[in-house]
Structure formats: C-alpha cells, structure tokens
Amino acid sequence: MTKRLNIALLGADDPVGEAALRLLSERDIEVGEVFPLTLSESEGCVTVRGEEMPLLEVSGFDWAQADILVNATRSIAAGRLEAVAAQAGCRVIGFGRGDGTTARIALEGAVSIALHRVLAPILRDTPLESLVVTAMLPVAAAGEAGVAELAAQTRALFSMESLAPEAFPLQIAFNLIPQVGLMQADGCSRLEQDVALEIRTMLGCPELPVSVTAMWAPLFYGTAVTVHARVQDRADVEGLRKRLAGHDGITMMDTALPGGVATPATDAQDSDAVFVSRFRPGADPGRDLAMWLVIDLIRLEASRIMDCLENLIEK
C-alpha cells in the first residue's frame, strides 16, 4: 500500500488556507496527516476533514513530520520558512516565484488564472499585441489580519475615531492603496511582476507586453479586474462575446440593465467561475477590447492548491 503524504499547511488560519482545508474535505483527497500551521501565537482551531484541530505555531514545528509544505500565504516570513522546510526534505508548494533559492512548485495566482481563462479563447481568434490590467484586491488576500483591520477601521471611522494601520501601509477603510507587497527597482511590485510573468507563460506569449497595476481595495473577499487588450487583427466583439459565454468556467453578465453587471460583493462568492461584464470595444474599436472581471480570489487560489496536491498524489 502506497504511503499517504503528510501535509503541512502554512497559513491555515488565513482565508486561503481555510478555504483549502474545506476543499480538502469536499474533494476527499487521500493524504496522511494534516498539520495546520500559523505564523501567529494562536490558541484557535480549524476544521480538518470534519474534525476540530488546534492550530500549530510554526516556530516549534518539526518539519521532518511533513512530506509537503503548502504555503497559502505570501508573507515574507512565510517565504523564509520555505527554505527551512525544503532543507528538512519537504516538497514546497507556494504562490509566485518565491525567493529564487528554494526548489518549489510555483502556483499561479487567481488574477493570472482568471486572465488566462478569458484571454485564451480570444487568442485562438487573433494574436495579442499588448495587455493592460488593473486588479482591485480584497483585504482577505492579506490574511485574517487584513479582514480584521478593514472591519475595525470602518467601525472606528463611523465613531469619529482613527486606528493606526498595521496589516496595510495606510488606512484601508474607504480607501485604495496602489502598493501591494514589496516594490521593486522598476517601480512595480513583486506581485505585479509575478502576474505579468505568469500570464505570458500561461498564454505561451513570452514577449507579450503586459502592464499590471495591483491595489488594495476596501473589499472583504471579492476581487475586480479591469482588462484592456490590444489584438493584432480586427476583433469580432460579438463573436468573441458568444464564444466566452459558452466557455466552461466563465459566466457572462453583460447586460445594459441597471444592476446587470458582476460586482465583487454580489457575485463570485464561493465560486470557481470568472464573471465577465462590460465586454466591449476599446479605444480603437477594431483592435482594442475592454472588459470587467469579477472573481473569488480565495476560492480560485484554494482550488489551485488542491489541483496541485492531487497531481502530486497521482504521481
């Protein structure tokens, strides 16, 4: 009988980690022990395959107990622990490129997954010349601390009080912060660079000019993404709209009726679908396409983790 792999899930108390644990039960993936790890000092519990388990502080964890580390958070502290786990013999799974020194399975983020799902059918009709993306990310992507900070700041402002930011560099309530993660020498954040690299790779267009702007938005869970794509040949907008409407994993909500468009707060919750609205010609009606996407970032990234785990187990 093949030994079942033991999984250490770092960030088990954050939204992506919690969603991954729910999917682990829903999909009935055959793994051995599951170790729910937290970066904070916590006496809380999480549900693992129908049972309540205490969170384990990562500072005292024996990595020899695990075969795979799943890093469900993008925090710098969590990234440093990947090297420790790898040295103990763990396979490492995480989002983005990591620090470049640890052998790991790099997972694409939810924004890249959504872009690929919508742009791949378009690419079959005409090559892309350039891509401009703006991603409005929910505070849940910063972990449970981000959710708590938005809630606390909102209550404080209604009470004519103020709270110093901790999870974010500036006030997040009723605000937008165009600075997600560490900024690089070229003026882009690491996340923006990752999204650009991932979508080029996923589309098989290594030279495609891609500009990404990511911002924290005062949204708890839903994510909105604007896309402006320039195509090489004249685009049949109506034909492409029909193609996308029939594509698996895409839900078109493209109506002119008031409220007939997808929004982060009203759509995509607990859904793997990419919701597409405002699909229209751009500045050059023949060669530019514009669209508005809404996704559940947490669900898509948790699903990506589970897909990767299933592939490893099957091998």
Helices and strands as residue ranges (DSSP letters): E 7-10, H 15-26, E 34-38, E 45-48, E 51-54, E 56-57, G 58-60, G 63-65, E 68-71, H 76-87, E 91-95, E 105-107, H 110-123, E 128-137, G 139-142, H 144-158, H 190-203, E 210-216, E 222-231, H 237-245, E 250-252, E 274-281, E 288-296, H 297-314
